[in-house]
Amino acid sequence: MNKKKNVLARVGNFEITRDGAEHEYVRIKTIDGHWGVSFRDDSRMFGVWLMLCRDEEMRRSVEVLLTMYYHLTNMAVDKEFADDFFAAFGRKMERDAASAPVPTQEESDTAAQEAAVIEMSQRQIE
């Protein structure tokens, strides 16, 4: 039985689909089907890819990102490359942290209360 694909986007040589039963998946595959990656609905990247596919202005970024995914999963890397990659990754995390919204005092208080409740329930279980 051939199921109809829910195609979210076609970018370059890649097709992005959404499917699933118990869990939904964003699946990214080359058009010829020789390479692919999937993100389950309980991962952060599932939502990121849904947003990227909806934004026509992000099309070039999506193509670059997919090309990077493809190459990084189809090559053996040496230590120098890995060191460079993780240095760039660290700079990206610093940029993300710098641009993250600062929680209000109320949000901080609520988070602290929730953490206290979780900790208390953990102690009761032990």
MIZA-503945 format. One record per residue: x, y, z of N, C-alpha, C in turn; residue in three letters. Coordinates in steps of 0.05 Angstrom, whole numbers. Example, Ala and Ser with C-alpha at 12.3 -4.5 7.8 and 13.67 -1.06 7.14 Angstrom:
BEGIN
+--------+--------+--------+--------+--------+--------+--------+--------+--------+--------+
:   n_xx :   n_yy :   n_zz :  ca_xx :  ca_yy :  ca_zz :   c_xx :   c_yy :   c_zz : residu :
+--------+--------+--------+--------+--------+--------+--------+--------+--------+--------+
:    264 :   -114 :    156 :    246 :    -90 :    156 :    264 :    -66 :    156 :    ala :
:    257 :    -45 :    142 :    273 :    -21 :    143 :    258 :      1 :    157 :    ser :
+--------+--------+--------+--------+--------+--------+--------+--------+--------+--------+
END
This chain:
BEGIN
+--------+--------+--------+--------+--------+--------+--------+--------+--------+--------+
:   n_xx :   n_yy :   n_zz :  ca_xx :  ca_yy :  ca_zz :   c_xx :   c_yy :   c_zz : residu :
+--------+--------+--------+--------+--------+--------+--------+--------+--------+--------+
:     17 :    -24 :      0 :      0 :      0 :      0 :     18 :     25 :      0 :    met :
:     13 :     43 :    -18 :     30 :     66 :    -21 :     16 :     90 :     -7 :    asn :
:     30 :    100 :     14 :     19 :    123 :     29 :     27 :    149 :     15 :    lys :
:      9 :    168 :     15 :     15 :    194 :      3 :     34 :    209 :     22 :    lys :
:     55 :    220 :     12 :     74 :    235 :     28 :     64 :    263 :     33 :    lys :
:     68 :    272 :     58 :     62 :    300 :     65 :     87 :    316 :     61 :    asn :
:     92 :    326 :     37 :    116 :    341 :     31 :    114 :    369 :     41 :    val :
:    133 :    376 :     59 :    134 :    403 :     70 :    149 :    422 :     52 :    leu :
:    171 :    412 :     40 :    187 :    429 :     23 :    206 :    412 :      6 :    ala :
:    213 :    423 :    -17 :    234 :    412 :    -34 :    255 :    434 :    -37 :    arg :
:    279 :    428 :    -29 :    300 :    448 :    -30 :    325 :    435 :    -42 :    val :
:    333 :    445 :    -65 :    356 :    433 :    -78 :    350 :    404 :    -84 :    gly :
:    369 :    387 :    -76 :    366 :    358 :    -80 :    353 :    344 :    -56 :    asn :
:    339 :    359 :    -39 :    328 :    348 :    -15 :    298 :    351 :    -14 :    phe :
:    284 :    331 :     -2 :    256 :    332 :      2 :    250 :    329 :     32 :    glu :
:    234 :    347 :     43 :    227 :    346 :     72 :    198 :    339 :     75 :    ile :
:    193 :    317 :     90 :    166 :    307 :     93 :    159 :    305 :    123 :    thr :
:    134 :    302 :    128 :    124 :    297 :    156 :    106 :    273 :    155 :    arg :
:    111 :    254 :    173 :     94 :    230 :    175 :     97 :    218 :    202 :    asp :
:     82 :    196 :    206 :     84 :    181 :    231 :     57 :    173 :    242 :    gly :
:     58 :    154 :    261 :     34 :    144 :    274 :     36 :    150 :    304 :    ala :
:     50 :    132 :    318 :     53 :    137 :    347 :     68 :    163 :    353 :    glu :
:     89 :    168 :    338 :    103 :    193 :    338 :    104 :    204 :    310 :    his :
:    104 :    231 :    308 :    108 :    243 :    282 :    137 :    248 :    277 :    glu :
:    145 :    249 :    252 :    173 :    253 :    245 :    174 :    274 :    222 :    tyr :
:    195 :    290 :    223 :    203 :    306 :    200 :    226 :    289 :    188 :    val :
:    222 :    282 :    163 :    243 :    265 :    149 :    254 :    281 :    126 :    arg :
:    280 :    282 :    125 :    294 :    296 :    104 :    310 :    276 :     89 :    ile :
:    305 :    275 :     63 :    319 :    255 :     46 :    328 :    268 :     20 :    lys :
:    349 :    256 :      8 :    356 :    265 :    -18 :    334 :    255 :    -37 :    thr :
:    331 :    268 :    -59 :    310 :    261 :    -78 :    313 :    232 :    -88 :    ile :
:    338 :    223 :    -91 :    343 :    196 :   -100 :    340 :    175 :    -78 :    asp :
:    337 :    184 :    -53 :    332 :    166 :    -31 :    357 :    153 :    -19 :    gly :
:    381 :    161 :    -27 :    405 :    148 :    -17 :    415 :    160 :     10 :    his :
:    404 :    180 :     20 :    412 :    192 :     45 :    388 :    204 :     59 :    trp :
:    388 :    204 :     85 :    366 :    216 :    100 :    371 :    219 :    129 :    gly :
:    356 :    236 :    142 :    357 :    241 :    170 :    329 :    247 :    180 :    val :
:    322 :    238 :    204 :    295 :    242 :    215 :    296 :    255 :    242 :    ser :
:    275 :    271 :    249 :    273 :    283 :    275 :    245 :    276 :    286 :    phe :
:    244 :    264 :    310 :    219 :    256 :    322 :    206 :    280 :    336 :    arg :
:    180 :    278 :    339 :    164 :    301 :    350 :    172 :    309 :    378 :    asp :
:    187 :    293 :    392 :    195 :    301 :    419 :    224 :    313 :    420 :    asp :
:    234 :    319 :    397 :    261 :    332 :    396 :    257 :    361 :    388 :    ser :
:    275 :    378 :    397 :    274 :    407 :    391 :    275 :    412 :    361 :    arg :
:    291 :    396 :    347 :    295 :    400 :    318 :    270 :    394 :    302 :    met :
:    251 :    378 :    312 :    226 :    373 :    298 :    212 :    400 :    293 :    phe :
:    209 :    416 :    315 :    196 :    442 :    312 :    211 :    462 :    296 :    gly :
:    238 :    461 :    299 :    255 :    479 :    284 :    251 :    474 :    254 :    val :
:    251 :    449 :    246 :    247 :    443 :    217 :    220 :    450 :    207 :    trp :
:    199 :    446 :    224 :    173 :    455 :    215 :    172 :    485 :    210 :    leu :
:    185 :    501 :    228 :    186 :    530 :    224 :    202 :    537 :    199 :    met :
:    225 :    524 :    195 :    241 :    530 :    172 :    226 :    525 :    146 :    leu :
:    211 :    503 :    145 :    196 :    496 :    121 :    174 :    516 :    115 :    cys :
:    164 :    529 :    135 :    142 :    548 :    131 :    152 :    575 :    122 :    arg :
:    177 :    581 :    126 :    188 :    607 :    120 :    203 :    608 :     94 :    asp :
:    190 :    619 :     74 :    201 :    620 :     47 :    228 :    636 :     47 :    glu :
:    231 :    655 :     64 :    256 :    671 :     65 :    279 :    655 :     76 :    glu :
:    274 :    633 :     89 :    295 :    616 :    100 :    305 :    595 :     80 :    met :
:    294 :    595 :     56 :    300 :    574 :     37 :    330 :    570 :     32 :    arg :
:    345 :    592 :     28 :    373 :    590 :     23 :    388 :    579 :     48 :    arg :
:    380 :    588 :     72 :    392 :    577 :     96 :    387 :    547 :     99 :    ser :
:    362 :    539 :     92 :    355 :    511 :     94 :    373 :    495 :     75 :    val :
:    377 :    504 :     51 :    394 :    490 :     32 :    423 :    488 :     42 :    glu :
:    433 :    509 :     53 :    461 :    508 :     64 :    462 :    488 :     87 :    val :
:    442 :    489 :    105 :    442 :    472 :    128 :    440 :    442 :    119 :    leu :
:    423 :    436 :    100 :    420 :    409 :     91 :    446 :    399 :     77 :    leu :
:    459 :    417 :     62 :    484 :    409 :     50 :    505 :    403 :     71 :    thr :
:    506 :    419 :     92 :    524 :    414 :    115 :    518 :    387 :    127 :    met :
:    493 :    382 :    134 :    485 :    356 :    146 :    495 :    333 :    128 :    tyr :
:    489 :    336 :    102 :    497 :    314 :     84 :    527 :    309 :     84 :    tyr :
:    542 :    330 :     82 :    572 :    327 :     81 :    583 :    317 :    108 :    his :
:    572 :    328 :    130 :    583 :    319 :    156 :    576 :    290 :    163 :    leu :
:    555 :    280 :    152 :    548 :    252 :    157 :    559 :    233 :    137 :    thr :
:    574 :    243 :    117 :    585 :    226 :     96 :    616 :    230 :     94 :    asn :
:    628 :    237 :    116 :    657 :    241 :    115 :    670 :    233 :    141 :    met :
:    694 :    224 :    140 :    710 :    219 :    164 :    725 :    244 :    170 :    ala :
:    726 :    253 :    195 :    739 :    278 :    201 :    764 :    272 :    218 :    val :
:    783 :    290 :    216 :    807 :    288 :    232 :    805 :    306 :    256 :    asp :
:    824 :    305 :    274 :    823 :    320 :    299 :    822 :    350 :    294 :    lys :
:    838 :    359 :    275 :    839 :    388 :    269 :    811 :    398 :    260 :    glu :
:    798 :    383 :    243 :    771 :    390 :    234 :    752 :    391 :    258 :    phe :
:    753 :    369 :    274 :    735 :    368 :    298 :    740 :    391 :    317 :    ala :
:    765 :    398 :    322 :    772 :    421 :    339 :    760 :    447 :    328 :    asp :
:    763 :    451 :    302 :    752 :    475 :    289 :    722 :    475 :    291 :    asp :
:    710 :    452 :    286 :    681 :    450 :    287 :    670 :    457 :    315 :    phe :
:    683 :    445 :    336 :    673 :    450 :    363 :    679 :    478 :    373 :    phe :
:    700 :    491 :    362 :    705 :    519 :    369 :    683 :    536 :    357 :    ala :
:    675 :    531 :    332 :    654 :    546 :    319 :    627 :    540 :    333 :    ala :
:    623 :    516 :    341 :    599 :    508 :    356 :    597 :    524 :    382 :    phe :
:    620 :    526 :    396 :    621 :    541 :    421 :    614 :    570 :    417 :    gly :
:    624 :    582 :    395 :    617 :    610 :    389 :    587 :    613 :    383 :    arg :
:    575 :    593 :    370 :    547 :    594 :    364 :    530 :    593 :    390 :    lys :
:    538 :    576 :    408 :    524 :    573 :    434 :    526 :    599 :    450 :    met :
:    550 :    613 :    448 :    553 :    638 :    462 :    534 :    660 :    450 :    glu :
:    532 :    660 :    423 :    514 :    679 :    410 :    485 :    673 :    418 :    arg :
:    477 :    648 :    418 :    450 :    640 :    426 :    445 :    649 :    455 :    asp :
:    464 :    644 :    473 :    460 :    651 :    501 :    458 :    682 :    504 :    ala :
:    474 :    697 :    489 :    473 :    726 :    491 :    446 :    737 :    481 :    ala :
:    434 :    724 :    462 :    409 :    734 :    450 :    384 :    722 :    463 :    ser :
:    388 :    704 :    483 :    365 :    692 :    496 :    351 :    712 :    514 :    ala :
:    324 :    711 :    515 :    309 :    730 :    532 :    316 :    725 :    561 :    pro :
:    317 :    747 :    576 :    322 :    746 :    605 :    295 :    741 :    619 :    val :
:    294 :    721 :    636 :    268 :    716 :    650 :    261 :    738 :    669 :    pro :
:    235 :    743 :    672 :    226 :    763 :    692 :    229 :    751 :    719 :    thr :
:    227 :    768 :    740 :    229 :    758 :    767 :    207 :    737 :    773 :    gln :
:    183 :    743 :    762 :    161 :    724 :    766 :    167 :    697 :    754 :    glu :
:    178 :    697 :    729 :    185 :    672 :    716 :    206 :    657 :    732 :    glu :
:    226 :    672 :    742 :    247 :    659 :    759 :    235 :    647 :    784 :    ser :
:    217 :    662 :    797 :    205 :    652 :    821 :    189 :    627 :    816 :    asp :
:    173 :    627 :    794 :    157 :    604 :    787 :    175 :    579 :    781 :    thr :
:    197 :    584 :    767 :    216 :    562 :    761 :    228 :    551 :    786 :    ala :
:    235 :    568 :    805 :    246 :    559 :    830 :    226 :    543 :    846 :    ala :
:    201 :    551 :    846 :    180 :    536 :    860 :    176 :    509 :    847 :    gln :
:    176 :    508 :    820 :    172 :    482 :    807 :    195 :    464 :    813 :    glu :
:    220 :    475 :    813 :    243 :    458 :    819 :    242 :    447 :    848 :    ala :
:    232 :    463 :    867 :    229 :    454 :    894 :    209 :    432 :    896 :    ala :
:    187 :    434 :    882 :    166 :    413 :    882 :    178 :    387 :    870 :    val :
:    192 :    389 :    849 :    204 :    365 :    836 :    224 :    352 :    855 :    ile :
:    241 :    369 :    868 :    261 :    358 :    887 :    247 :    344 :    910 :    glu :
:    226 :    356 :    921 :    211 :    344 :    943 :    199 :    318 :    935 :    met :
:    187 :    316 :    911 :    175 :    291 :    902 :    197 :    270 :    897 :    ser :
:    220 :    278 :    889 :    243 :    259 :    885 :    251 :    247 :    912 :    gln :
:    252 :    264 :    932 :    259 :    254 :    959 :    239 :    234 :    970 :    arg :
:    213 :    240 :    964 :    192 :    222 :    974 :    193 :    195 :    960 :    gln :
:    202 :    194 :    935 :    205 :    169 :    920 :    228 :    152 :    932 :    ile :
:    249 :    166 :    939 :    273 :    152 :    949 :    266 :    141 :    976 :    glu :
+--------+--------+--------+--------+--------+--------+--------+--------+--------+--------+
END
